[in-house]
């Protein structure tokens, strides 16, 4: 059963933990990561957000069609700008394409009070020009395709914990291992079949930017939703993309 087929849903969450976990969009960190080879992940999108409630914030995203980005639903704001083809987001690289988001489409059942269905489509003002530095990442279609123990990776421009916390300007990446019991034990009822649990093999904790991808064998399996703050207490939780493929396909076909 896909998420689209649900007509009712029980929302289980721990308000205090969830509020600390999400915090402000874009505050996730790269733990145990390293700089990615420039433009080796051409599907990565850097999202700049501005709003009365959020102020300035940032998130990650995935280019899934020339005119659509997939990210987390909590990465919403009054104004969102997508930067594609970037490696160093503090530099005006010739490879960068800066495109305004004209419509944010969060999953209908998403509620800011809890972590369920934290996934969103962003419609771009114009189509991106695809090349070796800007490319589409395929989405997982199989609900059972991701197995416990699978080695995957994530990436982002989040804060970095390595001899202190500091901002990074260049894309960072880290390998992650898929778990299940760890998240079930740590997050309890917050962790559902619509989520994937993963953590760096170096240590538990948060990795990457909110909205960034969990990539396994060249396919996007998850969208980073929440982790712990401070890092190191809980694994990272991604929304399981295959559970939302029907909705994603339908929405892209109607916008």
ZABA-291859 format. One record per residue: residue in one letter; x, y, z of N, C-alpha, C, O, CB in turn. Coordinates in steps of 0.02 Angstrom, whole numbers, padded with zeros to 5 digits, always signed. Glycine has a CB too. Example, Ala and Ser with C-alpha at 12.3 -4.5 7.8 and 13.67 -1.06 7.14 Angstrom:
A+00660-00284+00390+00615-00225+00390+00660-00165+00390+00712-00166+00423+00565-00224+00452S+00642-00112+00354+00684-00053+00357+00645+00002+00394+00670+00057+00402+00704-00030+00286
This chain:
X+00042-00059+00000+00000+00000+00000+00044+00062+00000+00090+00067+00040-00048+00000+00061X+00030+00109-00044+00067+00171-00047+00035+00222-00002-00021+00213+00021+00072+00196-00119X+00073+00277+00010+00047+00330+00053-00016+00361+00023-00059+00385+00060+00100+00384+00065X-00021+00361-00044-00079+00391-00076-00142+00354-00058-00196+00385-00055-00069+00393-00151X-00137+00288-00047-00196+00248-00034-00225+00258+00036-00281+00237+00050-00181+00176-00043X-00187+00291+00079-00212+00300+00147-00265+00354+00149-00256+00408+00120-00155+00318+00194X-00320+00342+00183-00371+00393+00193-00372+00418+00264-00396+00473+00278-00439+00366+00174X-00345+00378+00308-00339+00400+00378-00270+00381+00402-00238+00337+00373-00393+00368+00422X-00247+00413+00453-00180+00400+00478-00175+00418+00551-00199+00471+00572-00128+00439+00437X-00145+00375+00590-00131+00390+00659-00062+00422+00663-00013+00394+00640-00135+00326+00704X-00058+00480+00693+00005+00516+00698+00033+00507+00768+00005+00532+00816-00004+00591+00681X+00088+00472+00772+00121+00461+00836+00186+00502+00836+00225+00497+00789+00136+00385+00848X+00197+00540+00887+00259+00577+00893+00269+00601+00965+00222+00604+01005+00260+00636+00845X+00331+00617+00979+00349+00646+01044+00365+00719+01030+00417+00734+01001+00409+00608+01078X+00321+00764+01051+00327+00834+01033+00395+00864+01050+00425+00899+01010+00273+00873+01066X+00418+00850+01110+00481+00880+01131+00539+00857+01089+00580+00897+01067+00494+00864+01203X+00543+00791+01078+00598+00764+01039+00595+00788+00968+00646+00807+00940+00597+00688+01041X+00534+00789+00938+00529+00808+00869+00548+00881+00859+00582+00898+00810+00458+00796+00844X+00527+00924+00904+00543+00995+00897+00618+01006+00899+00645+01046+00861+00509+01035+00953X+00653+00969+00942+00725+00976+00946+00758+00946+00885+00809+00971+00861+00752+00942+01009X+00729+00891+00859+00759+00856+00802+00757+00898+00739+00807+00903+00704+00723+00791+00790X+00700+00929+00725+00694+00967+00664+00727+01036+00671+00767+01055+00629+00621+00975+00644X+00710+01072+00724+00737+01139+00734+00721+01182+00674+00665+01181+00649+00812+01136+00745X+00769+01221+00651+00762+01263+00592+00784+01224+00532+00835+01189+00534+00802+01329+00599X+00746+01228+00478+00764+01191+00417+00835+01206+00398+00857+01263+00398+00716+01209+00360X+00872+01153+00380+00939+01162+00356+00992+01161+00410+01049+01180+00397+00944+01225+00319X+00976+01139+00471+01026+01140+00524+01060+01073+00535+01095+01064+00584+00994+01163+00589X+01049+01025+00490+01081+00960+00496+01156+00966+00485+01181+01018+00462+01051+00910+00447X+01191+00913+00503+01264+00915+00499+01291+00854+00462+01258+00802+00458+01294+00917+00570X+01351+00862+00434+01388+00807+00404+01434+00779+00458+01480+00814+00480+01428+00829+00340X+01424+00717+00479+01466+00687+00530+01510+00634+00498+01485+00588+00466+01423+00656+00587X+01575+00641+00506+01621+00592+00478+01625+00594+00403+01645+00544+00372+01601+00523+00500X+01606+00650+00372+01606+00654+00300+01669+00685+00272+01716+00700+00309+01546+00694+00277X+01669+00694+00207+01726+00725+00173+01701+00762+00111+01644+00751+00090+01780+00672+00154X+01742+00803+00083+01722+00841+00023+01710+00793-00035+01751+00749-00049+01775+00893+00005X+01655+00803-00069+01640+00763-00128+01681+00787-00187+01701+00845-00190+01564+00766-00145X+01695+00742-00234+01728+00763-00295+01683+00814-00330+01623+00802-00336+01744+00702-00342X+01710+00871-00353+01668+00922-00383+01621+00895-00437+01643+00864-00485+01711+00976-00412X+01557+00909-00428+01505+00892-00477+01496+00817-00488+01471+00795-00540+01520+00926-00542X+01518+00778-00438+01508+00705-00443+01437+00685-00425+01417+00628-00436+01558+00669-00397X+01399+00732-00397+01329+00720-00380+01287+00776-00414+01262+00821-00380+01317+00719-00302X+01280+00772-00480+01248+00827-00518+01174+00835-00504+01143+00883-00528+01258+00816-00591X+01145+00789-00466+01074+00794-00448+01062+00836-00385+01005+00851-00368+01045+00724-00438X+01116+00854-00351+01108+00891-00288+01084+00962-00300+01107+00996-00346+01174+00892-00250X+01036+00984-00258+01009+01051-00263+01017+01086-00195+01003+01057-00143+00933+01050-00284X+01040+01147-00198+01047+01189-00137+00988+01236-00136+00977+01274-00183+01116+01228-00136X+00949+01234-00082+00888+01274-00077+00898+01332-00028+00916+01322+00030+00829+01231-00055X+00887+01393-00052+00890+01453-00010+00819+01474+00004+00779+01482-00042+00931+01511-00045X+00802+01484+00068+00734+01499+00088+00731+01564+00127+00777+01581+00164+00705+01442+00129X+00675+01598+00119+00664+01660+00156+00591+01665+00174+00547+01655+00131+00687+01722+00113X+00576+01682+00237+00507+01689+00258+00503+01730+00322+00552+01737+00358+00475+01621+00268X+00444+01755+00337+00435+01795+00398+00447+01752+00460+00475+01776+00509+00364+01824+00400X+00424+01690+00458+00431+01646+00516+00499+01612+00519+00526+01602+00574+00377+01593+00515X+00527+01594+00461+00590+01557+00460+00652+01600+00455+00706+01579+00474+00589+01509+00403X+00644+01662+00430+00702+01703+00415+00740+01670+00358+00710+01641+00313+00748+01710+00478X+00806+01676+00359+00846+01643+00308+00861+01571+00330+00879+01560+00388+00912+01682+00294X+00853+01524+00285+00868+01454+00300+00890+01420+00237+00887+01448+00182+00806+01419+00331X+00913+01358+00244+00936+01320+00186+00918+01247+00195+00911+01222+00251+01012+01329+00176X+00911+01213+00139+00898+01141+00138+00932+01111+00077+00960+01147+00035+00822+01127+00137X+00930+01046+00074+00953+01011+00015+00894+00987-00025+00837+00988-00001+00999+00952+00034X+00906+00965-00085+00853+00938-00127+00881+00894-00182+00942+00889-00190+00812+00995-00158X+00836+00861-00219+00856+00815-00271+00821+00836-00336+00760+00844-00336+00839+00742-00253X+00858+00844-00390+00827+00858-00454+00799+00792-00482+00838+00746-00496+00879+00890-00504X+00733+00788-00491+00703+00726-00514+00669+00733-00583+00649+00684-00613+00651+00702-00463X+00663+00795-00606+00643+00811-00674+00671+00879-00690+00690+00915-00644+00564+00808-00683X+00674+00898-00753+00704+00962-00770+00672+01020-00732+00704+01072-00721+00698+00974-00844X+00608+01012-00714+00572+01067-00681+00546+01050-00612+00503+01085-00586+00515+01089-00724X+00571+00995-00581+00547+00976-00515+00605+00954-00470+00651+00919-00491+00496+00919-00520X+00600+00977-00407+00648+00958-00355+00610+00923-00300+00554+00944-00282+00687+01020-00327X+00638+00871-00272+00608+00835-00215+00647+00853-00152+00709+00852-00153+00608+00758-00227X+00611+00869-00098+00644+00888-00035+00598+00869+00023+00549+00834+00014+00660+00964-00034X+00615+00892+00083+00574+00879+00142+00519+00933+00147+00530+00991+00129+00617+00878+00206X+00461+00913+00173+00405+00961+00178+00419+01017+00228+00392+01072+00221+00342+00924+00199X+00461+01003+00278+00475+01057+00326+00523+01109+00298+00537+01159+00330+00504+01028+00390X+00548+01097+00237+00591+01145+00202+00549+01193+00161+00565+01207+00103+00643+01109+00157X+00496+01218+00190+00450+01263+00154+00460+01334+00179+00478+01345+00237+00377+01240+00163X+00447+01382+00135+00454+01452+00153+00417+01494+00102+00396+01469+00050+00529+01473+00158X+00410+01558+00117+00374+01603+00071+00411+01609+00004+00380+01612-00049+00366+01672+00102X+00477+01611+00008+00518+01616-00052+00572+01563-00051+00608+01556-00002+00550+01687-00058X+00577+01524-00105+00627+01472-00110+00663+01479-00177+00631+01487-00230+00595+01400-00104X+00728+01477-00175+00769+01480-00235+00813+01417-00239+00845+01399-00190+00813+01544-00237X+00814+01386-00297+00853+01325-00307+00918+01341-00343+00918+01376-00394+00813+01272-00346X+00973+01316-00317+01038+01323-00349+01060+01254-00372+01073+01210-00331+01091+01355-00301X+01065+01244-00437+01085+01181-00467+01156+01186-00494+01180+01241-00509+01035+01161-00522X+01189+01129-00500+01256+01128-00529+01309+01159-00486+01361+01181-00511+01255+01163-00594X+01298+01161-00421+01347+01193-00376+01393+01142-00343+01374+01084-00331+01310+01232-00322X+01453+01163-00330+01498+01125-00285+01515+01171-00226+01505+01152-00168+01563+01101-00322X+01541+01230-00241+01555+01280-00190+01499+01332-00193+01497+01374-00238+01625+01313-00200X+01454+01329-00144+01396+01374-00146+01414+01445-00126+01371+01490-00131+01342+01347-00100X+01475+01457-00104+01497+01525-00088+01533+01557-00147+01557+01614-00142+01543+01524-00027X+01536+01521-00203+01571+01546-00262+01522+01550-00321+01477+01508-00326+01631+01502-00280X+01531+01598-00364+01488+01605-00423+01517+01562-00479+01550+01586-00525+01483+01680-00446X+01504+01497-00474+01530+01450-00523+01490+01455-00589+01430+01466-00588+01526+01377-00496X+01525+01447-00645+01492+01450-00710+01441+01394-00719+01396+01399-00760+01544+01448-00765X+01450+01341-00681+01406+01282-00687+01338+01293-00653+01291+01255-00665+01439+01221-00658X+01333+01343-00611+01273+01352-00570+01214+01379-00611+01222+01424-00652+01288+01398-00511X+01156+01351-00597+01093+01375-00625+01049+01394-00566+01032+01352-00524+01059+01321-00671X+01030+01457-00562+00989+01482-00507+00918+01492-00533+00906+01533-00577+01018+01550-00477X+00871+01454-00505+00803+01454-00530+00754+01463-00472+00759+01429-00420+00787+01388-00569X+00707+01507-00480+00656+01520-00429+00606+01463-00426+00588+01434-00477+00620+01587-00443X+00584+01446-00366+00530+01398-00356+00464+01435-00359+00453+01483-00322+00538+01360-00287X+00419+01413-00402+00355+01447-00410+00297+01413-00372+00245+01443-00361+00337+01452-00484X+00308+01350-00353+00255+01315-00316+00285+01261-00271+00325+01220-00295+00203+01285-00364X+00267+01263-00208+00287+01210-00160+00226+01164-00150+00171+01188-00137+00311+01240-00091X+00237+01098-00157+00183+01050-00152+00200+00998-00099+00225+00945-00115+00171+01015-00221X+00186+01013-00035+00198+00963+00018+00148+00906+00012+00093+00914-00014+00194+00995+00088X+00168+00847+00036+00121+00790+00036+00060+00810+00077+00067+00837+00132+00155+00726+00065X-00001+00797+00052-00062+00822+00083-00070+00806+00157-00098+00846+00195-00121+00795+00047X-00046+00747+00178-00056+00727+00248-00002+00755+00294-00005+00743+00355-00057+00653+00253X+00047+00791+00267+00101+00817+00310+00074+00867+00361+00033+00910+00345+00155+00850+00267X+00098+00860+00422+00079+00905+00477+00143+00927+00511+00184+00885+00531+00030+00871+00527X+00152+00992+00519+00213+01018+00550+00223+00995+00622+00279+01000+00648+00213+01093+00547X+00171+00970+00654+00177+00949+00724+00210+00881+00732+00228+00862+00788+00109+00948+00756X+00218+00844+00678+00247+00777+00683+00288+00760+00621+00286+00796+00572+00192+00726+00693X+00325+00705+00623+00372+00688+00570+00342+00650+00511+00377+00639+00462+00427+00649+00598X+00279+00630+00514+00251+00589+00461+00245+00627+00395+00229+00686+00395+00185+00562+00481X+00258+00591+00340+00248+00618+00272+00287+00682+00259+00261+00727+00226+00175+00630+00260X+00347+00686+00284+00389+00746+00277+00423+00746+00208+00484+00737+00203+00442+00750+00334X+00384+00756+00155+00410+00754+00087+00373+00806+00045+00313+00817+00056+00403+00683+00056X+00408+00837-00002+00378+00893-00039+00409+00899-00109+00469+00887-00118+00386+00959-00001X+00368+00917-00157+00390+00933-00224+00396+01009-00232+00355+01046-00205+00343+00904-00277X+00446+01031-00269+00454+01101-00286+00453+01109-00361+00494+01080-00397+00520+01130-00255X+00406+01149-00385+00401+01163-00457+00446+01223-00473+00439+01276-00443+00328+01177-00478X+00491+01214-00521+00537+01267-00540+00505+01314-00592+00462+01294-00631+00601+01238-00568X+00528+01376-00591+00501+01427-00636+00514+01409-00709+00475+01425-00754+00530+01495-00620X+00570+01376-00721+00587+01354-00788+00626+01289-00784+00650+01269-00731+00629+01409-00826X+00632+01256-00841+00668+01192-00842+00743+01205-00836+00770+01251-00865+00652+01154-00906X+00775+01161-00797+00847+01164-00792+00878+01138-00856+00848+01096-00891+00872+01123-00731X+00936+01163-00873+00974+01137-00930+01017+01079-00906+01062+01088-00866+01018+01193-00962X+01002+01020-00931+01038+00960-00909+01105+00955-00945+01110+00966-01006+00996+00897-00921X+01156+00939-00907+01223+00930-00934+01262+00886-00885+01232+00854-00842+01260+00999-00944X+01328+00883-00891+01368+00839-00848+01368+00863-00775+01387+00825-00731+01438+00834-00874X+01349+00926-00763+01349+00952-00695+01280+00963-00666+01273+00981-00607+01387+01016-00693X+01229+00954-00706+01159+00958-00684+01122+00899-00715+01113+00896-00775+01126+01027-00705X+01101+00852-00672+01070+00791-00698+01015+00767-00651+01011+00788-00593+01123+00736-00706X+00973+00723-00677+00916+00696-00640+00937+00632-00604+00973+00591-00633+00856+00683-00687X+00914+00623-00543+00926+00561-00506+00863+00519-00507+00810+00542-00488+00947+00576-00432X+00868+00456-00530+00808+00412-00531+00784+00396-00461+00823+00393-00414+00823+00348-00569X+00718+00386-00455+00687+00371-00391+00673+00296-00384+00660+00262-00433+00622+00410-00383X+00678+00272-00322+00661+00202-00309+00587+00190-00322+00544+00230-00303+00679+00184-00237X+00572+00134-00355+00504+00116-00370+00480+00056-00328+00420+00041-00326+00497+00100-00444X+00527+00022-00295+00512-00040-00260+00514-00030-00185+00566-00011-00158+00562-00095-00281X+00458-00043-00151+00455-00032-00079+00502-00078-00041+00522-00062+00015+00384-00043-00055X+00520-00136-00070+00563-00184-00036+00634-00183-00061+00673-00228-00046+00534-00254-00044X+00652-00132-00100+00718-00132-00132+00775-00114-00085+00833-00129-00101+00718-00084-00190X+00760-00083-00028+00813-00063+00018+00816-00112+00077+00767-00120+00113+00802+00009+00043X+00872-00144+00086+00880-00195+00137+00923-00171+00194+00968-00129+00185+00910-00258+00106X+00910-00197+00253+00951-00182+00311+01023-00204+00297+01034-00258+00271+00924-00217+00376X+01071-00161+00314+01141-00176+00301+01167-00147+00237+01228-00148+00224+01151-00249+00301X+01123-00120+00195+01144-00090+00132+01187-00027+00145+01170+00013+00188+01083-00072+00088X+01240-00021+00108+01282+00039+00113+01258+00090+00062+01255+00076+00002+01357+00022+00101X+01242+00149+00086+01217+00203+00044+01259+00265+00059+01311+00261+00090+01142+00216+00057X+01235+00322+00035+01271+00384+00049+01223+00442+00049+01167+00438+00021+01327+00396-00002X+01244+00497+00079+01206+00559+00076+01256+00616+00069+01316+00607+00079+01160+00569+00139X+01230+00674+00053+01275+00731+00041+01238+00796+00057+01176+00797+00059+01301+00732-00031X+01276+00849+00067+01245+00914+00080+01296+00966+00099+01356+00952+00104+01194+00908+00135X+01271+01026+00109+01313+01083+00128+01300+01102+00200+01309+01160+00219+01300+01143+00081X+01278+01055+00242+01261+01069+00311+01323+01084+00353+01379+01080+00329+01223+01011+00341X+01310+01101+00416+01365+01111+00463+01405+01046+00468+01380+00992+00456+01339+01133+00533X+01468+01053+00487+01512+00994+00491+01540+00987+00561+01565+01036+00590+01569+00999+00440X+01535+00927+00590+01564+00913+00655+01629+00875+00645+01629+00815+00634+01515+00873+00701X+01683+00910+00649+01749+00880+00643+01797+00930+00675+01814+00981+00646+01769+00865+00568X+01819+00913+00735+01860+00959+00774+01823+01026+00783+01851+01080+00771+01929+00971+00740X+01760+01021+00803+01719+01080+00812+01669+01087+00756+01676+01056+00703+01762+01143+00815X+01617+01127+00768+01564+01136+00719+01579+01197+00676+01593+01251+00703+01496+01142+00753X+01577+01189+00610+01589+01247+00567+01550+01239+00502+01531+01184+00482+01664+01255+00553X+01538+01296+00470+01502+01297+00406+01548+01269+00352+01609+01274+00356+01478+01369+00389X+01517+01240+00300+01555+01218+00243+01526+01251+00181+01466+01264+00177+01553+01140+00236X+01569+01266+00134+01546+01296+00071+01546+01246+00014+01511+01255-00036+01590+01356+00053X+01586+01193+00021+01591+01143-00032+01551+01080-00012+01547+01063+00046+01665+01124-00045X+01522+01048-00061+01479+00990-00050+01517+00935-00012+01572+00916-00032+01453+00963-00116X+01487+00911+00042+01514+00857+00082+01473+00794+00072+01413+00798+00057+01517+00877+00157X+01504+00736+00079+01469+00672+00072+01491+00624+00126+01546+00632+00155+01481+00642+00002X+01449+00575+00141+01466+00525+00191+01429+00460+00175+01372+00462+00154+01448+00551+00263X+01463+00404+00186+01430+00339+00178+01387+00324+00239+01404+00344+00295+01482+00283+00167X+01333+00289+00228+01286+00272+00282+01264+00200+00274+01263+00173+00219+01226+00320+00282X+01247+00169+00330+01221+00100+00330+01148+00101+00350+01129+00136+00397+01263+00055+00377X+01107+00062+00315+01036+00059+00329+01023+00013+00389+01048-00044+00391+00996+00034+00267X+00984+00037+00437+00964-00001+00496+00888-00002+00500+00854+00029+00460+00995+00030+00561X+00862-00038+00548+00791-00033+00563+00779-00036+00638+00747+00008+00666+00752-00089+00527X+00804-00088+00670+00793-00096+00741+00820-00037+00781+00792-00018+00832+00824-00161+00766X+00875-00008+00757+00905+00048+00793+00856+00107+00797+00848+00137+00850+00970+00070+00758X+00823+00122+00741+00776+00177+00741+00712+00159+00778+00682+00201+00812+00759+00199+00671X+00691+00097+00772+00631+00075+00807+00641+00081+00882+00596+00099+00919+00612+00003+00788X+00703+00064+00905+00718+00067+00976+00727+00140+00999+00704+00158+01054+00781+00027+00991X+00759+00180+00959+00774+00249+00979+00715+00296+00971+00701+00337+01015+00832+00275+00939X+00679+00290+00914+00626+00337+00899+00556+00312+00917+00508+00350+00919+00627+00354+00826X+00551+00247+00932+00487+00220+00953+00433+00226+00899+00446+00212+00841+00464+00254+01016X+00373+00247+00919+00316+00251+00873+00325+00304+00820+00289+00305+00770+00253+00265+00912X+00374+00350+00829+00387+00399+00777+00412+00367+00713+00402+00393+00659+00438+00450+00802X+00445+00309+00720+00475+00276+00662+00425+00228+00631+00403+00181+00664+00540+00239+00682X+00407+00239+00568+00356+00201+00534+00383+00167+00471+00441+00176+00453+00296+00246+00517X+00339+00128+00438+00359+00094+00377+00371+00143+00320+00397+00122+00267+00305+00044+00357X+00354+00206+00328+00364+00256+00277+00432+00289+00284+00447+00339+00250+00309+00308+00280X+00474+00263+00328+00539+00292+00342+00595+00242+00334+00585+00182+00338+00540+00321+00412X+00655+00268+00321+00716+00228+00318+00764+00255+00371+00773+00315+00378+00749+00230+00247X+00795+00210+00408+00842+00228+00460+00913+00215+00435+00928+00161+00410+00828+00187+00525X+00957+00265+00442+01026+00256+00419+01072+00297+00463+01053+00347+00493+01033+00277+00346X+01135+00275+00466+01184+00310+00506+01253+00299+00478+01267+00249+00445+01181+00288+00580X+01297+00347+00491+01366+00341+00471+01398+00282+00508+01385+00273+00568+01405+00406+00485X+01439+00242+00475+01472+00186+00509+01521+00210+00562+01542+00170+00605+01509+00143+00459X+01541+00274+00560+01588+00300+00609+01555+00313+00676+01585+00302+00728+01620+00364+00584X+01492+00336+00674+01456+00351+00735+01383+00364+00718+01367+00381+00661+01488+00412+00772X+01339+00357+00767+01270+00375+00755+01265+00450+00751+01312+00486+00769+01224+00348+00811X+01209+00474+00727+01201+00546+00726+01176+00571+00659+01161+00531+00615+01265+00579+00742X+01170+00637+00652+01140+00665+00593+01193+00677+00539+01250+00694+00553+01105+00730+00610X+01172+00667+00478+01216+00674+00421+01180+00709+00365+01123+00691+00349+01241+00605+00399X+01211+00759+00335+01181+00791+00277+01134+00847+00292+01127+00868+00350+01146+00740+00238X+01101+00872+00240+01053+00927+00247+00982+00900+00246+00969+00850+00213+01063+00978+00192X+00937+00932+00281+00867+00916+00276+00847+00920+00202+00866+00967+00167+00823+00964+00319X+00809+00870+00179+00787+00869+00110+00836+00835+00063+00819+00822+00005+00775+00937+00087X+00896+00821+00087+00946+00788+00045+00930+00715+00034+00888+00687+00069+01015+00795+00075X+00964+00683-00014+00947+00614-00032+00986+00560+00006+01043+00571+00026+00958+00604-00105X+00954+00503+00014+00990+00442+00031+00996+00403-00034+00946+00381-00062+00953+00399+00088X+01057+00395-00058+01069+00364-00123+01099+00295-00114+01150+00288-00080+01115+00408-00166X+01067+00246-00144+01091+00177-00140+01095+00148-00210+01044+00145-00245+01044+00133-00094X+01154+00128-00231+01163+00099-00297+01137+00145-00352+01106+00122-00400+01129+00032-00302X+01151+00210-00346+01133+00257-00397+01059+00276-00401+01038+00308-00449+01152+00230-00462X+01021+00257-00350+00949+00272-00349+00932+00308-00284+00959+00292-00231+00907+00206-00355X+00887+00358-00288+00865+00394-00228+00815+00351-00190+00760+00337-00215+00834+00462-00247X+00834+00331-00129+00790+00290-00087+00755+00331-00034+00700+00313-00012+00830+00235-00055X+00785+00387-00013+00755+00425+00042+00768+00499+00037+00813+00522+00002+00782+00400+00106X+00727+00537+00074+00735+00609+00081+00745+00623+00155+00704+00603+00197+00672+00649+00053X+00800+00657+00172+00817+00667+00242+00764+00709+00278+00748+00765+00257+00886+00701+00248X+00736+00680+00331+00682+00713+00368+00705+00740+00435+00701+00800+00447+00625+00664+00378X+00730+00696+00479+00750+00720+00545+00805+00677+00575+00816+00620+00554+00691+00723+00591X+00838+00706+00624+00890+00671+00661+00894+00704+00729+00847+00739+00748+00960+00672+00624X+00947+00695+00765+00950+00721+00833+00990+00785+00836+01030+00801+00792+00980+00669+00880X+00978+00821+00889+01016+00883+00903+01029+00885+00978+00981+00894+01015+00977+00947+00878X+01090+00879+01002+01150+00876+00961+01158+00809+00927+01126+00759+00945+01211+00892+01003X+01202+00807+00877+01213+00745+00839+01244+00692+00884+01278+00706+00933+01259+00759+00779X+01232+00629+00865+01265+00574+00899+01220+00533+00943+01239+00479+00964+01319+00600+00940X+01158+00557+00957+01114+00520+01002+01067+00473+00965+01049+00421+00991+01075+00568+01044X+01047+00492+00905+01000+00453+00867+01023+00447+00794+01059+00491+00770+00930+00483+00871X+01002+00395+00759+01018+00390+00688+00977+00441+00648+00933+00475+00675+01003+00318+00661X+00992+00446+00584+00956+00492+00540+00897+00455+00509+00901+00396+00493+01003+00519+00484X+00841+00491+00500+00781+00461+00471+00765+00495+00405+00763+00557+00400+00720+00467+00520X+00754+00454+00354+00736+00477+00288+00666+00454+00271+00646+00399+00291+00787+00451+00235X+00627+00494+00235+00564+00472+00209+00577+00423+00152+00621+00436+00110+00519+00532+00185X+00541+00368+00151+00551+00315+00101+00517+00333+00036+00455+00330+00031+00524+00247+00128X+00556+00353-00014+00529+00380-00076+00481+00333-00112+00431+00355-00140+00586+00398-00122X+00495+00268-00111+00453+00220-00148+00381+00221-00124+00336+00203-00162+00481+00151-00141X+00370+00240-00062+00302+00243-00035+00262+00303-00062+00201+00306-00055+00304+00246+00041X+00297+00349-00094+00266+00411-00118+00270+00419-00194+00251+00471-00220+00297+00471-00085X+00294+00368-00230+00305+00374-00302+00240+00388-00339+00239+00428-00386+00336+00310-00329X+00185+00356-00321+00121+00368-00355+00101+00442-00349+00079+00472-00397+00066+00323-00325X+00107+00469-00289+00091+00539-00278+00137+00585-00317+00115+00632-00348+00094+00555-00203X+00202+00571-00315+00251+00611-00351+00235+00612-00426+00235+00665-00458+00322+00584-00339X+00222+00554-00454+00208+00548-00525+00144+00587-00543+00142+00622-00594+00201+00475-00546X+00094+00579-00503+00030+00614-00517+00038+00689-00514+00013+00725-00557-00024+00591-00467X+00073+00714-00462+00080+00786-00454+00122+00817-00510+00106+00871-00534+00111+00802-00386X+00174+00782-00530+00216+00809-00585+00178+00809-00650+00192+00849-00695+00281+00769-00592X+00129+00765-00657+00090+00762-00718+00035+00814-00722+00007+00826-00775+00059+00695-00724X+00020+00847-00665-00034+00895-00663-00010+00967-00653-00050+01013-00650-00083+00877-00609X+00056+00977-00646+00083+01044-00635+00135+01060-00689+00163+01115-00689+00114+01051-00564
